[in-house]
């Protein structure tokens, strides 16, 4: 098939990603291309994705204003982002593709895709009203999301999402001896519960390393007592996960998937997380991690301690069985074939 994969023009796609959705769609585009499909990845200028043809538009000057901040105000109108999306869809329409895998969480993307053989993937819950209004106009068979939990939140908002397409992560063994340090990874933003993770790790007697970059400019958190690694490439992050005793996901919102948790397990690192959003779907409790009552730091500390006793080979085996990239690409391949009909 000739497939257009559409990324949000708000951020370039790079080896060190800001979010799990961006990381996954790079893997998806590359995976589809490796299977012989003619793939074009439409993205912002400055993107760097090996193994796939990139069709880039100039990076919008108002991109930062258009970032979706969970729990924050709706993003204001961004004419530059709108122009970038219009350029993307003009190129797709002229290219006469068989299917479009659309991942931009922007109401205009739904409008511009009308009449195309499109499958929209909703990587976020229904937290932006304009996107909800746009999605409700799309038939359910052309909407997908990444977890049963996220699918349920969209249904409660009046949007029927027909396709369930969980993300997947690559299976790349990274042998390493774990130390007595907990990892907090991902964007540095309030909904990630970094203060809770720090407190729980301290209660459990572990040092903490942080891998990630600031996302919400209004958010401040004291990281002075941690080892700060900044934004890492996927390969480097996997190595850090392999040598960390546990990865803590103290999420404070309805996490739609949890790529950090999936990546950690694939590296053999158990996950301690709040039982919220899609984490019960991503973590095999008692095998690859333990879940705690939401917002209960004491219970999260207990989950961390229990994770230290888990068999790391079993953690990785669980991830390989449930969370592999190959199965995720299989699902998309079939869903895009249906979208093309």
C-alpha positions as CSV (number, residue, x, y, z in Angstrom):
1,X,0.0,0.0,0.0
2,X,0.9,3.6,-0.5
3,X,0.5,5.0,3.0
4,X,0.7,8.6,4.4
5,X,1.6,8.8,8.1
6,X,0.7,12.2,9.6
7,X,2.5,13.6,12.6
8,X,1.6,16.8,14.4
9,X,3.6,19.7,13.0
10,X,3.9,21.1,16.5
11,X,7.2,19.2,17.2
12,X,9.8,17.7,14.9
13,X,10.3,14.0,15.2
14,X,13.8,13.3,16.6
15,X,15.7,10.4,18.1
16,X,15.1,11.9,21.6
17,X,11.3,12.4,21.6
18,X,9.2,14.5,23.9
19,X,6.4,12.0,24.1
20,X,5.4,8.4,23.6
21,X,3.0,9.0,20.8
22,X,5.8,10.6,18.7
23,X,8.1,7.7,19.4
24,X,5.5,5.1,18.5
25,X,4.5,6.7,15.2
26,X,8.2,6.9,14.1
27,X,8.4,3.1,14.8
28,X,5.1,2.5,13.1
29,X,6.2,4.4,9.9
30,X,9.5,2.6,9.8
31,X,7.9,-0.8,10.5
32,X,5.4,-0.4,7.7
33,X,8.2,0.6,5.3
34,X,10.2,-2.4,6.3
35,X,7.3,-4.6,5.3
36,X,7.4,-3.2,1.8
37,X,4.8,-0.5,2.0
38,X,5.4,2.8,0.2
39,X,5.4,5.1,3.3
40,X,5.6,8.9,3.5
41,X,5.9,10.4,6.9
42,X,4.5,13.9,6.9
43,X,6.1,16.0,9.7
44,X,7.7,19.2,10.7
45,X,11.0,20.5,9.4
46,X,14.0,19.3,11.5
47,X,12.6,15.8,11.8
48,X,15.1,12.9,11.8
49,X,13.6,9.4,11.3
50,X,15.8,6.8,9.7
51,X,14.4,4.2,7.2
52,X,11.4,6.2,5.9
53,X,10.8,9.0,3.4
54,X,10.0,12.3,5.1
55,X,7.8,14.9,3.6
56,X,8.4,18.0,5.8
57,X,6.7,21.3,6.2
58,X,8.3,24.4,7.7
59,X,8.1,24.4,11.5
60,X,5.3,26.7,12.6
61,X,6.4,29.7,14.6
62,X,3.4,29.4,16.9
63,X,4.0,25.7,17.6
64,X,4.7,26.1,21.3
65,X,1.4,27.9,21.9
66,X,-0.4,25.0,20.2
67,X,1.0,22.3,22.6
68,X,-1.8,20.4,24.4
69,X,-1.1,20.6,28.1
70,X,-3.1,18.0,30.1
71,X,-5.0,19.9,32.8
72,X,-4.1,23.3,31.2
73,X,-6.1,25.7,29.1
74,X,-7.2,24.7,25.6
75,X,-4.5,25.8,23.1
76,X,-5.4,29.1,21.4
77,X,-5.8,29.4,17.6
78,X,-2.4,28.9,15.9
79,X,-2.5,30.1,12.3
80,X,1.0,28.8,11.6
81,X,0.1,25.2,12.7
82,X,-3.1,25.4,10.6
83,X,-1.1,26.4,7.6
84,X,1.3,23.5,8.2
85,X,-1.5,21.0,8.4
86,X,-3.1,22.4,5.2
87,X,0.2,22.0,3.4
88,X,0.5,18.4,4.7
89,X,-3.0,17.4,3.5
90,X,-2.6,19.2,0.2
91,X,0.5,17.0,-0.5
92,X,-1.4,13.9,0.6
93,X,-4.4,14.6,-1.7
94,X,-2.0,15.2,-4.6
95,X,-0.2,11.9,-3.9
96,X,-3.3,9.7,-4.3
97,X,-2.4,7.4,-1.4
98,X,-4.2,4.2,-0.5
99,X,-4.5,5.0,3.2
100,X,-3.7,7.7,5.7
101,X,-2.6,7.0,9.3
102,X,-3.4,10.3,11.0
103,X,-1.9,11.1,14.4
104,X,-2.2,14.9,14.9
105,X,-4.4,15.8,17.9
106,X,-5.8,18.9,16.2
107,X,-9.4,19.5,15.1
108,X,-8.4,20.9,11.7
109,X,-6.7,17.6,10.9
110,X,-10.1,15.8,11.1
111,X,-11.7,18.4,8.8
112,X,-8.8,18.3,6.2
113,X,-8.9,14.5,6.1
114,X,-12.6,14.3,5.0
115,X,-12.9,12.3,1.8
116,X,-9.6,10.6,2.3
117,X,-9.1,6.8,3.2
118,X,-8.1,7.8,6.7
119,X,-7.7,6.2,10.1
120,X,-7.3,8.8,12.9
121,X,-5.5,7.6,16.0
122,X,-6.5,9.4,19.2
123,X,-3.4,9.3,21.4
124,X,-4.9,11.4,24.1
125,X,-8.1,11.3,26.1
126,X,-11.0,13.8,25.2
127,X,-9.3,16.8,26.9
128,X,-9.7,19.4,24.1
129,X,-13.3,20.3,23.3
130,X,-12.6,21.3,19.7
131,X,-11.1,17.9,19.0
132,X,-14.0,16.1,20.6
133,X,-16.4,18.1,18.4
134,X,-14.4,17.2,15.3
135,X,-14.1,13.5,16.2
136,X,-17.8,13.0,16.9
137,X,-18.4,13.9,13.2
138,X,-16.2,10.9,12.1
139,X,-17.6,7.4,11.7
140,X,-16.3,5.1,14.4
141,X,-14.6,2.8,12.0
142,X,-12.2,5.6,11.1
143,X,-11.2,6.3,14.7
144,X,-8.7,4.4,16.7
145,X,-7.2,4.7,20.2
146,X,-4.4,3.1,22.1
147,X,-6.0,1.4,25.1
148,X,-9.4,0.1,26.3
149,X,-9.2,2.7,29.1
150,X,-8.8,5.6,26.6
151,X,-11.6,4.1,24.4
152,X,-13.9,4.2,27.3
153,X,-13.1,7.9,28.1
154,X,-13.9,8.8,24.5
155,X,-17.2,6.8,24.6
156,X,-18.2,8.7,27.8
157,X,-17.6,11.9,25.8
158,X,-20.0,10.7,23.1
159,X,-17.4,9.5,20.6
160,X,-17.5,5.9,19.4
161,X,-14.0,4.7,18.6
162,X,-14.1,1.6,16.5
163,X,-10.5,0.5,16.4
164,X,-8.4,-0.5,19.5
165,X,-4.7,-0.3,18.5
166,X,-2.3,-0.4,21.4
167,X,1.2,0.9,21.0
168,X,4.2,-1.4,20.9
169,X,7.9,-1.1,21.6
170,X,10.9,-2.7,19.8
171,X,12.5,-5.8,21.3
172,X,16.1,-4.8,21.7
173,X,18.0,-6.7,24.4
174,X,20.2,-4.5,26.6
175,X,21.9,-6.6,29.3
176,X,22.9,-4.5,32.3
177,X,23.3,-5.0,36.0
178,X,20.8,-2.9,37.9
179,X,21.9,-0.6,40.6
180,X,19.9,0.7,43.6
181,X,18.4,3.7,41.8
182,X,14.8,4.4,40.7
183,X,14.1,5.9,37.3
184,X,11.5,8.6,36.5
185,X,11.3,9.1,32.7
186,X,9.2,11.1,30.3
187,X,8.2,14.7,29.8
188,X,8.5,16.9,32.9
189,X,4.9,17.9,33.4
190,X,2.5,18.0,36.3
191,X,0.3,15.1,35.2
192,X,3.3,12.7,35.4
193,X,3.3,13.0,39.2
194,X,7.0,13.6,39.6
195,X,6.7,14.9,43.2
196,X,4.8,11.7,44.2
197,X,7.4,9.5,42.5
198,X,10.3,11.3,44.3
199,X,8.6,11.0,47.7
200,X,7.8,7.3,47.1
201,X,11.3,6.5,46.0
202,X,12.7,8.3,49.1
203,X,10.4,6.4,51.4
204,X,11.6,3.1,49.7
205,X,15.2,4.1,50.3
206,X,16.2,4.5,46.6
207,X,18.2,7.3,44.9
208,X,16.5,8.7,41.8
209,X,17.5,9.5,38.3
210,X,15.4,11.6,35.9
211,X,15.3,11.2,32.1
212,X,13.2,13.8,30.3
213,X,12.8,17.4,29.2
214,X,10.5,20.2,30.5
215,X,7.2,20.3,28.7
216,X,4.8,22.6,30.6
217,X,6.6,26.0,30.9
218,X,4.5,26.8,34.0
219,X,5.6,23.7,35.9
220,X,8.4,23.9,38.5
221,X,9.6,20.9,40.5
222,X,12.7,20.6,42.7
223,X,15.0,18.0,41.2
224,X,18.1,19.0,43.0
225,X,18.5,15.7,44.9
226,X,18.3,13.7,41.7
227,X,20.6,12.6,38.9
228,X,19.3,14.6,35.9
229,X,20.0,13.0,32.5
230,X,18.0,15.3,30.3
231,X,16.3,14.1,27.1
232,X,17.8,10.8,25.9
233,X,17.7,8.9,22.6
234,X,15.5,5.8,22.7
235,X,18.6,3.6,22.7
236,X,20.2,5.5,25.6
237,X,16.9,5.5,27.5
238,X,16.6,1.7,27.2
239,X,20.2,1.3,28.6
240,X,19.3,3.5,31.6
241,X,16.1,1.5,32.1
242,X,18.1,-1.7,32.1
243,X,20.4,-0.5,34.9
244,X,17.6,1.0,37.0
245,X,16.1,-1.0,39.9
246,X,12.6,0.2,39.1
247,X,10.8,2.7,36.9
248,X,8.2,4.8,38.7
249,X,5.1,6.0,36.9
250,X,3.1,8.1,39.4
251,X,0.6,9.3,36.9
252,X,-1.9,11.9,38.0
253,X,-4.2,11.7,35.0
254,X,-6.0,9.1,32.9
255,X,-2.8,8.0,31.1
256,X,-3.9,6.9,27.6
257,X,-1.1,4.2,27.2
258,X,2.2,4.5,29.0
259,X,5.1,4.1,26.7
260,X,7.6,4.7,29.4
261,X,6.2,1.7,31.3
262,X,6.2,-0.4,28.2
263,X,9.8,0.5,27.3
264,X,11.0,-0.2,30.8
265,X,9.5,-3.7,30.9
266,X,11.1,-4.5,27.6
267,X,14.4,-3.6,29.2
268,X,13.7,-6.0,32.0
269,X,13.0,-3.1,34.5
270,X,9.9,-3.6,36.7
271,X,7.3,-0.8,36.9
272,X,5.7,0.7,40.0
273,X,2.7,2.8,39.1
274,X,-0.6,4.2,40.2
275,X,-3.5,2.1,39.1
276,X,-4.9,4.7,36.7
277,X,-5.7,5.0,33.0
278,X,-4.1,2.3,30.9
279,X,-1.4,1.2,33.4
280,X,-3.4,-1.9,34.4
281,X,-3.4,-2.9,30.7
282,X,0.3,-2.2,30.3
283,X,1.7,-3.7,33.5
284,X,1.2,-7.4,34.3
285,X,0.8,-7.1,38.0
286,X,2.9,-9.4,40.1
287,X,5.0,-10.3,37.0
288,X,6.3,-7.1,35.4
289,X,5.4,-4.7,38.2
290,X,3.0,-3.6,40.9
291,X,0.2,-1.0,40.9
292,X,-0.7,1.2,43.8
293,X,-3.9,3.0,44.8
294,X,-4.0,6.4,42.9
295,X,-2.4,9.3,44.8
296,X,-1.4,7.1,47.7
297,X,2.4,7.7,48.1
298,X,2.7,5.1,50.9
299,X,1.1,2.4,48.7
300,X,3.4,3.4,45.8
301,X,6.4,3.0,48.1
302,X,5.2,-0.5,48.9
303,X,4.8,-1.2,45.2
304,X,8.4,-0.1,44.6
305,X,9.7,-2.4,47.3
306,X,7.8,-5.3,45.9
307,X,9.2,-4.6,42.4
308,X,12.7,-5.0,43.7
309,X,12.0,-8.7,44.3
310,X,10.7,-9.5,40.8
311,X,12.6,-11.7,38.3
312,X,13.9,-9.3,35.7
313,X,14.0,-12.0,33.0
314,X,10.3,-12.6,33.7
315,X,9.6,-8.9,33.4
316,X,11.2,-8.8,29.9
317,X,9.5,-12.0,28.9
318,X,6.1,-10.5,29.9
319,X,6.8,-7.4,27.8
320,X,7.9,-9.5,24.8
321,X,4.7,-11.5,25.0
322,X,2.3,-8.5,25.3
323,X,3.9,-5.3,24.2
324,X,6.0,-6.0,21.1
325,X,6.2,-3.6,18.1
326,X,5.7,-6.4,15.6
327,X,2.2,-7.1,16.8
328,X,1.3,-3.4,16.9
329,X,2.4,-3.0,13.3
330,X,0.3,-6.1,12.4
331,X,-2.8,-4.5,13.9
332,X,-2.1,-1.2,12.0
333,X,-1.5,-3.0,8.7
334,X,-4.9,-4.7,9.0
335,X,-6.7,-1.5,10.1
336,X,-5.2,0.5,7.3
337,X,-6.3,-2.1,4.8
338,X,-9.8,-1.7,6.1
339,X,-9.5,2.1,5.9
340,X,-8.4,1.8,2.3
341,X,-11.5,0.0,1.2
